[in-house]
Structure formats: C-alpha cells, structure tokens
C-alpha cells in the first residue's frame, strides 16, 4: 500500500474546473507515455450523449446526430498494438492498417488519450482530446485472461458503470453538492468478442470520456489532513447515507492475530507476508486498538477516485471510474481514510461506534430489493457464462445493477438496443431504486 510518488497539491482551478483538457501538454503529466494505436474498421456506436459532446466541443454544437456518431467512430475506434496480436482474450480485430498517435498516463492499464479530429472535405481540425477506456494493454504488456489484465472493457462492465454513474450523480445532486462523474460521451462496439475468466465471449467496447487531469503519477492518495483527503471521505460518507460505498473486497485490509500471537495481514484478499508483524503491531498501536489472539479485524479503505481539481469549501469534485462501488444494507467495518505520507498509508480510522460513522438512512437508502445480489435466471446465466464455469459461492450472485447490465447485453446481442432504449432502462432503474422509503 506504500506510495512514494510526488505529492500534487489540491487544485480548484476556477474557470477550468468543469472544462475538458484540450491538448496533450495541458494534461500536465510528466510520466505520459506516447504510443501508437491501430484503427479498427466496421465499429458502431451503442450509446451516445449528444448533449455532452456538443457542450464540450463547440465546433460540433450544430452537428447532426449522424455527424456526431461519425466523429466518435473515427476517433474512438482504436486498439493498442499488443491487443491486436494473437492472445487468449479477444478474437482478431478488423484492422484498417492506419495507425494514430496516443498517450497513456500512469496507471492507465487499458486506456489511452487521443486527439479528437473533425474532418472536412479537405482537412482535419483537432478539437481537443478524448479519454478512451478499453483500448488494450500498453507497450511491453500482454493481454491475459486474468482480472484487470485483459486490456478490454466488456459491454456489461461498461453498462454497469453508466448505471452507477447515473445513480451516484442523482444522489449527489439531491444532496446539493457540486460532485458528479466525468462526462461519458459514448460507448463504441469494436465488433470484437472478448472473454473474461468467468464469462463466454461478449462484446468488447470503448468507453469515450472527457479528457481530464488525473493525479500526477496516477496516484489517488492524498496527504494526511489535506483537502483532498477530506473531500474523498465526505463523498464516501454522503453515499453511505444511501447504502452506497466506494470500498470493496479489493480495498479491504484485514489484520489477524494467530493463536500463537503473531500478526498477519491481507489486502484485497491476498496475503501480505512482506509486511512484518512488528509493523502491524505499530499500525494497531497507532490506531489505538488491541487485537486478542485468534481474532481478526477488517478495515474498509476509502476508494473515491476523482480528477485532480478538488475543492473542500464549497465541496466540488469530478468522479471517475464507478465499477467498484457497491451496496450494503448496513456497514460494520471501520473505515480507513488513506494518506500517502502516513505509516502504511493509514491516515485515520472511523470506528462504527463513532457518532460520525454513517449508516444507510431509512428515508434515503436505495431500495434493497432493486440492488441486492441475486442469481442470474438460467437462460441469462447460460448466455453470459456459456461453457465457462461461474465463480463459486456468493460470487455466483450479481448485484441488481449488474443483472440489469447483463440483461441489456443479451437484448443488444439478440435484437439490438438503441441509445434511447438504454437511457430509458437506466432512468427507470435509477428512479425505482431511489424512491423514498419509510422507516
């Protein structure tokens, strides 16, 4: 969990807070890596937000719907060179033979930045940048049939992100704070099936987003006590009033004391034998707690991810990446607020017995029936998994959000699904799960 990269300041940037980044230089990232990506033919737009595109690219303000789709397809139909080689994840893409420059910020495992060009009969004008998620692994890497290593974005994951972003945006709008997700412009179908370790081949897509400033070096860890740490914790606690959290198994820290008295640690479910017991003793001492023999304790680490521009007063932030958010009927684990300059990055703990610890509120919480884990219906399970055995135990269950996303994928594959139909499905779902509930 240690992060020693340079510490960026929290920046409000008045006048630039809610604007896209227009040039590569303005990304302000010294560790940016230049590479080339391959243009893919015969792609299609699954979903598009015409209003967001027109708002961020003024020369396209009066463009037709067809021209906006053309703009997206020309600029976002790309895959990295390693992803176009023979690999266990995806079928061979339909490459046009054209290549174009791209830039990969630190920690962009499957995403790149490209220039957004608008073509006329005689020339191409660069209008800005696009952030493309799902475009393949970078140079020196190989696509692998392992979680977070396949380089691609599968359609059910992309739809889950859209649903969660819309839900979180609506919650934070209701709270009256200027916090919402970075705009997503479109989803592009690469006409390419890809596998995950647990699913049959499903459509691979590119999520087209507004170009934005990530934290320098790709780090999300603020300094102890700075505004960034407080902003992330405040957002986490606001969402918990509705039963939502940015914490999940991947950011859970578990400390246990064996019967012999020795401490051990797991992070994200994986043992960390590199963390010496003496350091874990120091961690518990710093948190002011004792752990008896034979007991363990789970800590949920805040994982609110934002762009670089943040403001504490007034509260302002733009959120990125939503696939890791989850729902809980009640919260039981202490919350860790992470800081880069603290021992083992543990900034502060919020304990369940604290008056500041937040539980879902009866009149705010999401409708549990709409978000609760559930099995897929047999026909939908057959479509998603094919001959691939699903995960065991509770992992065979999916949230209400993922259930809806996978149902939409099947509809898209079987009979087609328009952008308007996707919007209608998402709006209906968000409205239903955010209906007011009596205690």
C-alpha positions as CSV (number, residue, x, y, z in Angstrom):
1,X,0.0,0.0,0.0
2,X,3.0,2.3,0.1
3,X,3.1,5.1,-2.4
4,X,6.2,7.3,-2.7
5,X,5.3,9.3,-5.8
6,X,5.4,13.1,-5.7
7,X,2.6,14.8,-3.9
8,X,0.4,17.1,-6.0
9,X,-1.5,19.9,-4.4
10,X,-5.2,20.1,-4.3
11,X,-6.3,22.4,-7.0
12,X,-9.6,24.2,-7.5
13,X,-8.6,25.9,-10.8
14,X,-11.5,28.4,-11.0
15,X,-12.8,28.7,-14.6
16,X,-11.2,25.4,-15.6
17,X,-12.9,23.1,-13.1
18,X,-15.6,21.8,-15.4
19,X,-13.8,22.0,-18.7
20,X,-12.2,19.3,-20.8
21,X,-8.5,19.1,-21.2
22,X,-7.8,20.3,-24.8
23,X,-4.1,19.5,-25.5
24,X,-1.6,16.9,-24.6
25,X,0.6,19.5,-22.9
26,X,-2.3,20.6,-20.8
27,X,-2.6,17.1,-19.4
28,X,0.3,18.2,-17.2
29,X,1.7,14.7,-16.7
30,X,5.5,14.3,-16.9
31,X,5.2,10.5,-17.0
32,X,2.9,10.4,-20.0
33,X,3.9,7.6,-22.4
34,X,3.5,8.1,-26.2
35,X,2.5,5.1,-28.3
36,X,0.6,4.2,-31.5
37,X,-2.8,2.6,-31.7
38,X,-4.4,0.8,-34.6
39,X,-7.6,2.0,-36.3
40,X,-10.4,-0.6,-36.2
41,X,-13.0,-0.9,-39.1
42,X,-16.7,-1.5,-39.1
43,X,-17.3,-0.4,-35.5
44,X,-20.6,1.0,-34.2
45,X,-22.0,3.4,-31.6
46,X,-24.0,1.6,-29.0
47,X,-24.9,4.6,-26.8
48,X,-24.1,8.3,-27.2
49,X,-24.7,11.5,-25.2
50,X,-25.1,14.1,-27.9
51,X,-25.6,17.0,-25.4
52,X,-22.3,16.3,-23.7
53,X,-20.4,16.2,-26.9
54,X,-21.9,19.4,-28.3
55,X,-21.2,21.1,-25.0
56,X,-17.6,20.1,-24.8
57,X,-16.8,20.6,-28.5
58,X,-18.3,24.0,-29.6
59,X,-17.5,23.4,-33.3
60,X,-19.9,20.4,-33.2
61,X,-22.7,22.4,-31.5
62,X,-24.8,22.3,-34.6
63,X,-23.7,18.9,-36.0
64,X,-26.3,16.3,-36.9
65,X,-26.7,13.1,-34.9
66,X,-25.1,11.2,-37.8
67,X,-22.1,13.6,-37.8
68,X,-21.6,13.2,-34.1
69,X,-21.6,9.4,-34.4
70,X,-19.1,9.7,-37.2
71,X,-16.9,11.9,-35.0
72,X,-16.9,9.3,-32.3
73,X,-16.3,6.3,-34.5
74,X,-13.4,8.0,-36.4
75,X,-11.6,9.0,-33.2
76,X,-12.5,6.2,-30.7
77,X,-12.3,3.0,-32.9
78,X,-8.8,2.1,-31.8
79,X,-6.9,-0.7,-30.1
80,X,-3.3,-0.9,-28.8
81,X,-0.8,-2.9,-30.8
82,X,-0.4,-5.7,-28.2
83,X,-4.2,-6.2,-28.1
84,X,-4.2,-6.7,-31.9
85,X,-1.8,-9.7,-31.7
86,X,-2.9,-13.2,-31.1
87,X,-3.9,-13.5,-27.5
88,X,-6.2,-15.6,-25.2
89,X,-8.6,-12.7,-24.6
90,X,-10.1,-11.5,-27.9
91,X,-10.6,-12.5,-31.4
92,X,-8.5,-10.8,-34.2
93,X,-9.8,-7.3,-34.7
94,X,-10.6,-5.9,-38.2
95,X,-7.6,-3.5,-38.6
96,X,-7.7,-0.9,-41.3
97,X,-3.9,-0.6,-41.5
98,X,-4.0,3.0,-40.3
99,X,-2.3,4.0,-37.0
100,X,-2.5,7.1,-35.0
101,X,-0.7,8.6,-32.0
102,X,-2.0,8.0,-28.5
103,X,-0.7,8.8,-25.0
104,X,-1.0,6.6,-21.9
105,X,-1.0,8.3,-18.5
106,X,0.4,6.4,-15.5
107,X,-1.8,3.6,-14.2
108,X,-3.9,3.6,-17.4
109,X,-3.8,-0.2,-17.8
110,X,-6.5,-0.3,-20.5
111,X,-7.0,3.3,-21.5
112,X,-5.3,5.9,-23.7
113,X,-5.7,9.6,-24.7
114,X,-6.1,10.5,-28.4
115,X,-6.6,13.7,-30.2
116,X,-10.2,14.3,-31.4
117,X,-10.2,15.3,-35.0
118,X,-13.2,16.6,-37.0
119,X,-12.7,16.1,-40.8
120,X,-14.0,18.3,-43.6
121,X,-13.7,17.7,-47.3
122,X,-10.1,19.0,-47.4
123,X,-8.6,18.9,-43.9
124,X,-8.8,17.7,-40.3
125,X,-9.2,20.1,-37.4
126,X,-8.1,19.0,-33.9
127,X,-10.9,19.9,-31.5
128,X,-9.4,18.6,-28.3
129,X,-8.8,15.2,-26.6
130,X,-10.7,12.0,-25.8
131,X,-10.1,9.6,-23.0
132,X,-10.7,6.1,-24.3
133,X,-11.2,3.2,-21.8
134,X,-11.0,-0.3,-23.1
135,X,-8.4,0.2,-25.8
136,X,-5.9,-2.6,-24.7
137,X,-2.8,-3.0,-22.8
138,X,0.3,-0.8,-23.3
139,X,3.7,-1.5,-24.8
140,X,5.6,-4.3,-23.1
141,X,2.4,-5.9,-21.7
142,X,0.4,-8.8,-23.0
143,X,-3.4,-9.4,-22.7
144,X,-4.0,-12.1,-20.1
145,X,-7.2,-13.9,-19.1
146,X,-6.9,-12.6,-15.6
147,X,-9.0,-10.0,-13.7
148,X,-7.8,-6.5,-14.6
149,X,-5.2,-7.8,-17.0
150,X,-7.2,-8.4,-20.2
151,X,-6.9,-4.9,-21.5
152,X,-10.5,-4.6,-22.7
153,X,-13.8,-3.3,-21.4
154,X,-16.7,-5.8,-21.8
155,X,-20.2,-4.4,-22.5
156,X,-21.8,-5.5,-19.3
157,X,-19.0,-3.7,-17.3
158,X,-19.5,-0.5,-19.4
159,X,-23.2,-0.5,-18.8
160,X,-22.7,-1.2,-15.1
161,X,-20.5,1.9,-15.0
162,X,-23.1,4.0,-16.8
163,X,-25.8,2.9,-14.4
164,X,-23.7,3.5,-11.3
165,X,-22.6,6.9,-12.5
166,X,-26.1,8.0,-13.2
167,X,-27.2,6.7,-9.8
168,X,-24.4,8.4,-7.9
169,X,-24.9,11.7,-9.9
170,X,-28.5,11.7,-8.9
171,X,-27.7,11.0,-5.2
172,X,-25.1,13.8,-5.0
173,X,-27.4,16.2,-6.9
174,X,-30.1,15.5,-4.3
175,X,-27.5,16.3,-1.6
176,X,-27.0,19.7,-3.2
177,X,-23.2,19.4,-3.8
178,X,-21.3,20.0,-6.9
179,X,-19.9,16.5,-7.2
180,X,-20.7,14.3,-10.2
181,X,-19.0,12.0,-12.7
182,X,-16.7,13.0,-15.6
183,X,-19.0,13.1,-18.7
184,X,-19.1,9.9,-20.8
185,X,-19.6,10.7,-24.5
186,X,-20.3,7.3,-26.0
187,X,-19.9,3.5,-26.0
188,X,-18.3,2.1,-29.2
189,X,-18.8,-1.5,-30.2
190,X,-15.5,-2.8,-31.6
191,X,-17.4,-5.7,-33.2
192,X,-15.0,-7.9,-31.3
193,X,-15.9,-10.6,-28.8
194,X,-13.7,-10.9,-25.7
195,X,-13.5,-13.2,-22.8
196,X,-13.1,-12.8,-19.1
197,X,-12.1,-15.6,-16.7
198,X,-15.8,-16.1,-15.8
199,X,-17.8,-15.4,-19.0
200,X,-18.3,-16.6,-22.5
201,X,-17.1,-14.2,-25.2
202,X,-19.1,-10.9,-25.1
203,X,-18.9,-7.6,-27.0
204,X,-15.8,-5.5,-26.2
205,X,-16.4,-1.8,-26.2
206,X,-14.6,1.5,-25.8
207,X,-15.9,4.0,-23.3
208,X,-15.3,7.5,-24.6
209,X,-14.9,10.0,-21.8
210,X,-14.0,13.7,-21.4
211,X,-10.2,14.1,-21.1
212,X,-9.3,15.2,-17.6
213,X,-6.5,15.7,-15.2
214,X,-5.6,12.6,-13.1
215,X,-3.3,13.0,-10.1
216,X,0.4,13.2,-11.0
217,X,1.9,9.8,-11.4
218,X,-1.5,8.1,-11.3
219,X,-1.7,8.1,-7.6
220,X,-5.0,8.7,-5.8
221,X,-3.5,9.0,-2.3
222,X,-3.8,12.5,-0.7
223,X,-1.6,13.8,2.1
224,X,-2.8,13.4,5.6
225,X,-5.1,16.2,6.7
226,X,-5.2,18.0,3.3
227,X,-8.4,19.0,1.5
228,X,-8.2,16.0,-0.9
229,X,-8.4,13.5,1.9
230,X,-11.3,15.3,3.4
231,X,-13.2,15.6,0.1
232,X,-12.9,11.9,-0.6
233,X,-14.1,11.0,3.0
234,X,-17.0,13.4,2.8
235,X,-18.2,12.0,-0.5
236,X,-17.9,8.4,0.9
237,X,-20.0,9.3,3.9
238,X,-22.6,11.1,1.8
239,X,-23.0,8.0,-0.3
240,X,-23.2,5.8,2.7
241,X,-26.4,7.5,3.8
242,X,-28.0,5.8,0.7
243,X,-26.3,2.5,1.2
244,X,-23.5,3.0,-1.3
245,X,-19.8,2.8,-0.7
246,X,-16.6,3.1,-2.7
247,X,-15.0,0.4,-0.6
248,X,-15.0,-3.3,-1.6
249,X,-13.0,-6.5,-1.3
250,X,-10.2,-5.1,-3.4
251,X,-9.5,-2.3,-0.9
252,X,-10.2,-4.3,2.3
253,X,-7.3,-4.5,4.8
254,X,-7.5,-7.5,7.2
255,X,-5.3,-7.8,10.2
256,X,-5.4,-11.0,12.2
257,X,-3.6,-12.3,15.3
258,X,-2.9,-16.1,15.3
259,X,-3.3,-18.2,18.4
260,X,0.4,-18.0,18.8
261,X,0.2,-14.2,19.0
262,X,1.8,-13.3,15.6
263,X,0.0,-10.7,13.5
264,X,-0.6,-11.2,9.7
265,X,-2.2,-9.1,7.1
266,X,-4.3,-9.5,3.9
267,X,-5.1,-6.7,1.4
268,X,-7.7,-7.2,-1.2
269,X,-8.0,-10.8,-0.1
270,X,-4.3,-11.5,-0.8
271,X,-1.7,-12.3,2.0
272,X,1.0,-9.7,2.5
273,X,3.9,-11.7,4.0
274,X,6.1,-8.7,3.1
275,X,4.6,-6.7,5.9
276,X,6.4,-7.7,9.1
277,X,4.4,-8.4,12.3
278,X,6.3,-5.7,14.1
279,X,4.9,-3.1,11.6
280,X,1.4,-4.5,12.1
281,X,1.9,-4.0,15.9
282,X,2.8,-0.4,15.2
283,X,-0.2,0.0,13.0
284,X,-2.6,-1.2,15.7
285,X,-0.9,0.9,18.3
286,X,-1.3,4.0,16.1
287,X,-5.0,3.2,15.8
288,X,-5.3,2.8,19.5
289,X,-6.6,-0.8,19.5
290,X,-5.7,-4.2,20.8
291,X,-6.4,-7.4,18.9
292,X,-6.7,-10.6,21.0
293,X,-5.3,-13.9,19.9
294,X,-7.5,-15.8,17.4
295,X,-9.2,-12.6,16.2
296,X,-9.1,-10.5,13.1
297,X,-10.4,-7.1,12.0
298,X,-11.5,-5.8,8.6
299,X,-10.9,-2.2,7.6
300,X,-12.7,-0.7,4.6
301,X,-10.4,1.7,2.7
302,X,-12.0,4.7,1.0
303,X,-11.6,4.4,-2.8
304,X,-13.4,7.5,-4.1
305,X,-11.5,8.3,-7.3
306,X,-11.5,11.9,-8.7
307,X,-9.9,14.2,-11.1
308,X,-7.1,16.4,-9.9
309,X,-9.3,19.5,-9.4
310,X,-10.9,19.4,-5.9
311,X,-12.5,21.9,-3.6
312,X,-13.4,21.4,0.0
313,X,-15.4,24.6,0.6
314,X,-17.5,24.6,-1.3
315,X,-17.4,20.9,-1.9
316,X,-16.6,20.3,-5.6
317,X,-15.2,17.2,-7.4
318,X,-15.5,15.2,-10.5
319,X,-15.5,11.4,-10.1
320,X,-14.0,8.8,-12.3
321,X,-14.4,5.0,-12.5
322,X,-17.5,3.6,-10.9
323,X,-17.4,-0.2,-11.4
324,X,-16.0,-0.8,-7.9
325,X,-18.9,0.9,-6.0
326,X,-21.2,-1.5,-4.1
327,X,-24.3,-1.5,-2.0
328,X,-24.7,-2.6,1.7
329,X,-27.8,-2.8,3.9
330,X,-25.6,-1.8,6.9
331,X,-21.9,-1.0,7.5
332,X,-20.0,-2.9,10.1
333,X,-16.3,-2.4,9.4
334,X,-14.2,0.6,10.4
335,X,-13.4,3.0,7.6
336,X,-9.8,3.9,6.8
337,X,-9.1,7.2,5.2
338,X,-5.9,6.7,3.2
339,X,-2.9,9.1,3.1
340,X,0.3,8.9,1.2
341,X,2.5,10.3,3.9
342,X,1.3,8.1,6.8
343,X,2.7,4.8,8.0
344,X,1.3,2.1,5.7
345,X,-0.8,4.9,4.1
346,X,-3.3,4.7,7.0
347,X,-4.4,8.2,7.6
348,X,-7.2,7.8,10.1
349,X,-9.9,5.3,11.2
350,X,-13.6,6.0,11.6
351,X,-15.0,3.4,14.0
352,X,-18.5,2.0,14.0
353,X,-19.1,3.3,17.5
354,X,-18.2,6.9,16.5
355,X,-21.1,9.4,16.2
356,X,-19.7,10.3,12.7
357,X,-19.9,6.8,11.4
358,X,-22.7,6.7,8.8
359,X,-25.3,4.1,8.3
360,X,-27.9,4.0,5.5
361,X,-30.8,6.3,6.4
362,X,-34.3,4.9,6.2
363,X,-35.7,7.7,4.0
364,X,-32.6,7.9,1.8
365,X,-31.3,4.4,1.3
366,X,-31.7,2.7,-2.0
367,X,-34.4,0.1,-2.4
368,X,-32.5,-3.0,-1.3
369,X,-34.8,-5.2,-3.5
370,X,-33.5,-3.4,-6.5
371,X,-29.8,-3.6,-5.8
372,X,-29.4,-6.8,-3.7
373,X,-27.3,-9.7,-5.0
374,X,-29.2,-12.3,-6.9
375,X,-28.6,-15.2,-9.2
376,X,-29.0,-14.8,-13.0
377,X,-32.0,-16.6,-14.5
378,X,-31.0,-19.9,-16.1
379,X,-31.3,-18.6,-19.7
380,X,-29.4,-15.4,-18.9
381,X,-26.7,-17.4,-17.0
382,X,-26.3,-19.7,-20.0
383,X,-25.9,-16.7,-22.3
384,X,-23.3,-15.0,-20.0
385,X,-21.3,-18.0,-19.0
386,X,-21.7,-20.3,-21.9
387,X,-19.4,-23.3,-21.1
388,X,-17.3,-21.3,-18.7
389,X,-18.0,-22.4,-15.1
390,X,-19.2,-19.4,-13.0
391,X,-17.5,-18.4,-9.8
392,X,-18.2,-20.3,-6.6
393,X,-20.3,-19.4,-3.6
394,X,-21.6,-15.9,-3.2
395,X,-19.6,-14.9,-6.3
396,X,-22.2,-16.6,-8.4
397,X,-24.6,-13.8,-7.4
398,X,-24.6,-10.4,-9.1
399,X,-25.9,-7.0,-7.9
400,X,-29.2,-5.6,-9.3
401,X,-27.1,-3.2,-11.3
402,X,-25.0,-5.9,-13.0
403,X,-28.2,-8.0,-13.5
404,X,-29.7,-5.2,-15.5
405,X,-26.5,-4.6,-17.4
406,X,-26.3,-8.3,-18.4
407,X,-29.9,-8.3,-19.4
408,X,-29.3,-5.4,-21.7
409,X,-26.2,-7.1,-23.2
410,X,-28.4,-10.1,-24.1
411,X,-31.0,-7.8,-25.7
412,X,-28.3,-6.0,-27.6
413,X,-26.9,-9.2,-28.9
414,X,-30.3,-10.8,-29.7
415,X,-32.3,-8.0,-31.2
416,X,-30.4,-4.7,-30.9
417,X,-30.7,-1.9,-28.4
418,X,-30.8,1.8,-29.2
419,X,-29.2,4.6,-27.2
420,X,-32.7,5.8,-26.3
421,X,-33.7,2.4,-25.0
422,X,-30.5,2.2,-22.9
423,X,-31.3,5.6,-21.4
424,X,-34.9,4.7,-20.7
425,X,-33.8,1.4,-18.9
426,X,-31.3,3.3,-16.8
427,X,-33.6,6.1,-15.9
428,X,-36.3,3.7,-14.9
429,X,-33.9,1.7,-12.7
430,X,-32.4,4.8,-11.0
431,X,-35.9,6.2,-10.4
432,X,-37.1,2.9,-8.9
433,X,-34.1,2.3,-6.5
434,X,-34.1,5.9,-5.3
435,X,-37.8,6.0,-4.4
436,X,-38.4,7.3,-0.9
437,X,-38.7,4.6,1.7
438,X,-40.5,4.8,5.0
439,X,-38.6,3.6,8.1
